[in-house]
Amino acid sequence: MLSHDMDPHRIVYLDVNYLSNLAKARSNYSPEDHDSQFWSLLFDDIREAVLADRVACPELDLQRDEASFDSRIEPVVWEILGELSLWLEFRPSERIMQQQIEDAAFRFMGKELPERESWVVAFRSDPQEAVARRMQALGPVKVHLSWSPRIVEHDRRVREKGRDTREGLLKLPAHASFRKELLAQKVGLVDHILGRANMQMILEQWQSDQPRDRAIGLDNFSKLKERWTRLRQMGLVDVSEAVRFLNSDELLNAPYVDIFSSISAVIFKNYKDRTPKGSDSYDLKTLATVLPYCDIVTTDGFMKQVLVEELHFDRKYTCRVFSCSKSDRVAFQELIRQLE
């Protein structure tokens, strides 16, 4: 989390629920229950706070991915992302996860972390830099919303295919105690990132009759190879030591692993009868990515309940969490207006 005492900006993550409502208000796509006036005013409040260097709204790769599932407002969501982020971006979610893995390996081996600016792990540029300086450094930039429906549809099918695997991480059998369930979720997630489960998935993709699946398998193998290459370069060469690292506290308590696995454990421990939503996989990956680096995060009502009421992660990661409910979005607006 970024310090409130020294940093002028509050880092705000807007999930697709908020972005979609902002886009609907702008595009006049207004069902009867949609409060267009509120969302238009909220956009103005956020934009004013961004330009006044009170908040920063970095863009995350997953926002555009998830927005593409509603083609009616997808281009408008992209437009709003650009206007609020002003070219401030998180690093890709997988890169943030990889950096946390590498930091965990340094700690596991008893080595000092490399010297770097605190923002480098999560962001492409300093989120505390004044907007005017960031825009001046960029120079003249042309914004292109260059996408083709065929490419978007292809990416959508690829993501649907990948979603089955991600949701599989949420199907481990529940154990008698939450601690056992949490440990099982953490070990399972690490196995899907660095271990045998990842390799088994890759082999299944390679053996598929579909060229697209084989291409995805090749890409996943390249990522797995790159992860282990980096760890070996850092000094994690011995096989037995590498196995110990996969089960180490340093790795199992890395923020991404901790958040993703804790949410999964709560869902399977306390909400066994809940029908999973298609957006759950995105919510898990997004929250695991952004929560440690934001002051304010928006998400859906169920995920807020898990984060705040069940896990108390708003306190652990010092982050205000808002849902899209009427009371929450009004409270979010008031907070944005009151920031100095």
C-alpha positions in Angstrom: 0.0 0.0 0.0 1.1 3.5 -0.7 1.7 5.9 2.1 -1.0 8.4 2.8 1.3 10.7 4.7 3.8 11.4 1.9 2.0 10.6 -1.3 -0.5 13.2 -2.7 -2.5 10.8 -4.9 -4.9 8.2 -3.7 -4.6 5.2 -6.0 -8.1 4.2 -7.2 -9.0 1.0 -9.0 -12.3 1.1 -10.9 -13.7 -2.3 -11.7 -15.8 -3.1 -14.8 -19.0 -2.6 -12.8 -18.2 1.1 -12.3 -16.7 1.5 -15.8 -19.7 0.0 -17.4 -22.1 2.3 -15.6 -20.0 5.3 -16.5 -20.0 4.1 -20.1 -23.8 3.5 -20.1 -24.4 7.1 -18.9 -22.1 8.5 -21.6 -23.6 6.4 -24.5 -27.2 7.0 -23.4 -27.6 3.3 -22.9 -30.0 3.7 -20.0 -32.2 0.9 -18.7 -35.0 2.1 -16.4 -33.0 1.3 -13.3 -29.8 3.1 -14.5 -29.1 6.4 -12.8 -27.4 8.1 -15.7 -27.3 11.5 -14.0 -25.5 10.1 -10.9 -22.9 8.3 -13.1 -22.3 11.3 -15.3 -21.6 13.4 -12.2 -19.4 10.7 -10.7 -17.3 10.7 -13.8 -16.9 14.5 -13.6 -15.9 14.2 -9.9 -13.3 11.5 -10.6 -11.9 13.4 -13.6 -11.6 16.6 -11.6 -9.8 14.7 -8.8 -7.4 13.2 -11.4 -6.6 16.5 -13.0 -6.1 18.1 -9.5 -3.6 15.4 -8.6 -5.8 14.1 -5.8 -6.4 10.6 -7.2 -4.8 8.4 -9.8 -6.8 5.8 -11.7 -4.3 3.4 -13.3 -5.4 1.1 -16.1 -5.1 -2.7 -15.7 -5.0 -5.1 -18.7 -7.8 -7.1 -17.2 -10.2 -4.1 -17.4 -10.1 -4.1 -21.2 -10.3 -7.9 -21.3 -13.5 -8.0 -19.2 -15.1 -5.0 -20.9 -14.9 -6.8 -24.2 -17.7 -9.1 -23.1 -20.3 -6.3 -23.6 -19.7 -5.1 -27.2 -22.5 -2.4 -26.8 -20.3 -0.2 -24.6 -16.8 -1.7 -25.0 -15.4 1.2 -27.1 -16.9 3.7 -24.6 -15.3 1.9 -21.6 -11.9 2.1 -23.4 -12.5 5.8 -24.0 -13.3 6.4 -20.3 -10.2 4.3 -19.2 -8.0 6.6 -21.3 -9.5 9.8 -20.0 -9.2 8.7 -16.3 -5.9 6.9 -16.4 -4.1 9.5 -18.6 -1.6 6.8 -19.6 -0.9 5.7 -16.1 -0.9 1.9 -16.2 -0.4 -1.1 -13.9 2.1 -3.6 -15.2 0.4 -6.7 -16.7 -1.1 -8.7 -13.9 1.1 -11.7 -14.7 4.2 -9.5 -14.5 3.2 -8.2 -11.1 2.6 -11.8 -9.9 6.0 -12.9 -11.3 7.8 -10.0 -9.5 6.2 -11.1 -6.3 7.4 -14.6 -6.9 10.9 -13.4 -7.5 10.8 -11.2 -4.4 9.6 -14.3 -2.4 12.6 -16.2 -3.8 15.0 -13.5 -2.7 13.6 -13.7 0.8 13.6 -17.5 0.8 17.3 -17.5 -0.1 18.1 -14.9 2.5 19.1 -12.3 -0.1 18.4 -8.6 -0.1 15.8 -7.4 -2.6 17.3 -5.4 -5.5 17.3 -1.6 -5.1 14.3 0.0 -6.9 11.6 2.6 -6.6 8.7 1.4 -4.5 6.2 1.8 -7.4 8.2 -0.2 -9.9 6.7 -3.6 -9.0 3.1 -2.6 -9.9 3.3 0.3 -12.2 4.8 1.3 -15.5 5.5 4.8 -14.3 5.3 6.7 -10.9 1.6 7.0 -9.9 2.6 9.9 -7.6 4.0 12.0 -10.5 1.9 15.1 -11.2 -0.4 14.7 -14.2 1.0 17.7 -16.0 4.6 16.3 -15.8 3.5 12.9 -17.0 1.6 14.4 -19.9 4.5 16.6 -20.8 7.0 13.7 -20.7 4.8 11.8 -23.1 4.6 14.6 -25.7 2.0 14.6 -28.4 0.1 11.3 -28.2 -2.6 10.1 -30.5 -5.1 7.8 -28.9 -6.3 4.9 -31.1 -9.2 2.7 -30.4 -8.0 0.3 -33.1 -9.7 -3.0 -32.6 -11.5 -5.3 -34.9 -14.6 -7.3 -34.0 -12.9 -10.5 -35.4 -9.9 -10.0 -33.1 -12.1 -9.3 -30.1 -14.2 -12.3 -30.8 -11.1 -14.5 -31.1 -9.7 -13.1 -27.8 -13.1 -13.7 -26.2 -13.0 -17.4 -27.2 -9.5 -17.8 -25.9 -10.4 -16.2 -22.5 -13.5 -18.5 -22.3 -11.2 -21.5 -22.8 -8.8 -20.2 -20.2 -11.5 -19.4 -17.7 -12.3 -23.2 -17.2 -8.8 -23.7 -15.9 -8.9 -20.6 -13.6 -12.2 -21.6 -12.2 -10.8 -25.1 -11.6 -8.6 -23.5 -8.9 -11.9 -22.9 -7.0 -13.0 -26.5 -7.0 -10.7 -28.1 -4.4 -12.6 -30.1 -1.9 -13.3 -28.3 1.4 -11.5 -29.4 4.5 -12.6 -29.5 8.1 -10.9 -26.2 9.0 -10.4 -22.9 7.2 -6.6 -23.1 7.7 -6.4 -26.4 6.0 -8.6 -25.1 3.2 -6.5 -22.0 2.8 -3.3 -24.0 2.7 -4.8 -26.4 0.1 -5.8 -23.4 -2.0 -2.3 -21.8 -1.8 -0.5 -25.0 -2.6 -2.9 -25.6 -5.5 -2.5 -22.1 -6.9 1.3 -22.3 -6.7 1.2 -25.7 -8.5 -0.9 -24.1 -11.3 1.6 -21.3 -11.6 5.0 -23.1 -11.2 4.4 -26.8 -10.7 3.2 -30.1 -12.1 -0.5 -28.9 -12.5 0.7 -26.2 -14.9 2.7 -28.7 -17.0 -0.2 -31.1 -17.1 -2.5 -28.3 -18.4 0.1 -27.5 -21.1 0.4 -31.1 -22.2 -3.4 -31.3 -22.5 -3.4 -28.2 -24.6 -0.6 -29.5 -26.8 -2.5 -32.7 -27.4 -5.7 -30.9 -28.5 -7.0 -31.2 -32.0 -7.6 -27.4 -32.1 -4.7 -25.3 -33.4 -5.8 -22.5 -31.1 -5.4 -24.7 -28.0 -2.0 -25.8 -29.1 -1.0 -22.2 -29.6 -2.2 -21.4 -26.1 -0.2 -24.3 -24.7 2.9 -23.1 -26.4 2.4 -19.6 -24.9 1.9 -21.1 -21.5 5.0 -23.2 -21.8 7.0 -20.2 -22.7 5.7 -18.4 -19.6 6.5 -21.3 -17.4 10.0 -21.7 -18.8 10.6 -18.0 -18.4 9.6 -18.1 -14.7 11.9 -20.9 -13.8 14.8 -19.4 -15.9 14.5 -16.2 -13.8 14.5 -18.2 -10.6 17.6 -20.1 -11.6 19.3 -16.9 -12.6 18.6 -15.6 -9.1 20.4 -18.6 -7.6 17.5 -21.1 -7.1 19.4 -23.9 -8.9 19.2 -26.9 -6.6 16.1 -29.0 -7.3 15.5 -29.9 -3.7 15.8 -26.2 -2.7 13.4 -25.3 -5.5 10.8 -27.8 -4.2 11.2 -26.3 -0.7 10.6 -22.9 -2.2 7.3 -24.0 -3.7 6.0 -24.8 -0.2 7.8 -22.0 1.6 6.0 -19.3 3.7 7.7 -16.7 1.6 5.9 -17.9 -1.6 2.6 -19.0 0.0 2.3 -15.6 1.7 3.1 -13.5 -1.3 0.3 -11.0 -1.8 -1.1 -12.4 -5.0 -1.1 -16.0 -3.6 -2.5 -14.8 -0.3 -5.4 -12.8 -1.7 -6.4 -15.2 -4.5 -6.3 -18.3 -2.3 -8.0 -16.6 0.7 -11.0 -15.6 -1.4 -11.2 -19.0 -2.9 -11.0 -20.7 0.5 -13.8 -18.5 1.9 -16.0 -19.2 -1.1 -15.7 -23.0 -0.7 -15.8 -23.0 3.0 -18.8 -20.6 3.5 -20.6 -20.5 0.2 -20.7 -24.0 -1.1 -24.2 -23.6 -2.5 -23.5 -20.4 -4.4 -23.5 -20.7 -8.1 -20.2 -19.3 -9.5 -20.5 -16.3 -11.7 -18.7 -16.0 -15.0 -16.9 -12.9 -13.6 -15.5 -14.7 -10.6 -12.3 -15.6 -12.3 -11.7 -12.0 -13.3 -12.6 -10.7 -9.9 -10.1 -13.1 -8.2 -7.3 -12.3 -10.5 -8.0 -8.5 -10.4 -8.3 -8.2 -6.6 -5.2 -10.4 -6.1 -3.3 -8.0 -8.4 -4.4 -4.5 -7.3 -5.4 -4.8 -3.7 -1.9 -4.4 -2.2 -1.2 -1.3 -4.3 -4.4 0.7 -4.1 -6.0 3.0 -1.5 -9.5 2.6 -3.0 -10.9 -0.5 -4.9 -14.3 -1.0 -6.3 -15.7 -4.5 -6.9 -19.1 -6.3 -6.8 -21.1 -6.8 -3.6 -20.3 -10.4 -3.0 -16.5 -9.9 -3.4 -16.7 -6.9 -1.1 -18.5 -9.0 1.5 -15.7 -11.7 1.3 -12.9 -9.1 1.4 -14.3 -6.9 4.2 -16.6 -9.0 6.3 -14.9 -12.4 6.0 -11.2 -11.7 5.5 -10.9 -8.1 6.8 -8.5 -7.5 4.0 -9.5 -3.8 3.9 -7.5 -3.6 7.1 -4.7 -6.0 6.3 -4.0 -4.2 3.0 -5.1 -0.7 4.2 -7.6 -0.3 1.3 -11.1 1.1 1.2 -13.4 -1.3 -0.7 -16.7 -0.2 -2.3 -19.4 -2.2 -4.2 -21.8 -0.9 -6.8 -24.7 -0.7 -4.4 -26.4 2.7 -4.2 -25.2 3.4 -0.7 -21.6 2.4 -1.6 -21.4 4.4 -4.8 -22.7 7.5 -3.0 -20.1 6.9 -0.2 -17.5 6.5 -2.9 -18.5 9.7 -4.6 -18.4 11.6 -1.2 -14.9 10.2 -0.5 -13.6 11.4 -3.9 -15.1 14.8 -3.4 -13.6 15.1 0.1 -10.0 14.1 -0.8 -7.4 16.9 -0.6 
